Amino acid sequence: MQTFQTISVIGLGYIGLPTAAAFAGYGVKVIGVDVNQHAVDTINQGKIHIVEPDLDTAVHQCVTNGTLKATLTPEPAEAFLIAVPTPFKGNDYEPDLSYIEAASKAIAPVLKKGDLVILESTSPVGATEQMSAWLAAERPDLSFPQQKGEDSDIRIAHCPERVLPGHVMRELIENDRIIGGMTSKCSEQAVALYKTFVKGDCIITNARTAEMCKLTENSFRDVNIAFANELSIICDKLDINVWELISLANRHPRVNILQPGCGVGGHCIAVDPWFIVNKTPDLAKLIHTARLVNDGKPEWVIGKINGAV
């Protein structure tokens, strides 16, 4: 299995920095890249600019050992992991891929034959192929999977993060990873990279399925939360105790209703389903409805509070 001596992580936020520290902790030389001067300076002092348990100790140790450094400008490496934001454009939930585009154009000048580029950012279906197209446009002297398939100079894959804030350092190592290469050789090379520290299984698929897998996981959770939230609104209207109702219904051996709340939280659940809705608006009816239910729940809760005072 291929080994990697030097890798680069583009984007040193809540996913990029822990990932960089995980690789560096296993002896790989890691070059972290970020556009934020404060973040770069803080990391190079062996400190962190974000909050995540155990990350400060890992970063301090890696910087002290010389396996991790941060910079504003990409440098040559054997593998590049892009972990930048994918927010929305405007108010219609259209995915904004400008950060991925900027990262692609930033690393393009230092790419060389045999390098691996992995998109870790949660992305709409097709984003990995779009990233590869941006790279190809910047480096016509190199071949990419969409041009040469298995014989491409550069390997491209998607590997979405699936960690829980507050448990990132443990889950990065223990959780299974979905590896979606644009070709089988791309996938194999990506598996070799992640097996540097990942103890969970690395499961191979194609890039589009890997992209959709992350969106599906969080859409599944969103739909189930929406069912509980909608049930609570219905029960309030019918003067039924929703907590008792759910407790009774869950005594059925094949029913497991979640507890209702005031919406959804976290970084992903309120965002990722919109990537599916935006891509297939005429088909994603249930997913769209769940988003509307959960987005409307905070206002309903506020109304109940105001009505009680």
Buried (B, 14 or more C-beta within 10 A) or exposed (E): EEEBEBBBBBBBBBBBBBBBBBBBBEEBBBBBBBBBEEBBEBBBEBEBBBEBEEBBEBBBBBBEEEBBBBBEEBEBBBBBBBBBBBEBEEEEBEBEBEBBBBBBEBBBEBBEEEBBBBBBBBBBBBBBBBBBBBBBEBBEEBBBBBBEBEEBBBBBBBBBBBBEBEBBBEBBBEBEBBBBBBBEBBBBBBBBBBBBBBEBEBBBBBBBBBBBBBBBBBBBBBBBBBBBBBBBBEBBEEEEEBEEBBEEEEEEEEEEBBEBBBBBEEBBBBBBBBBBBBBEEEEBEEBBBBBEBBBBBEEBBEEEEEEEE
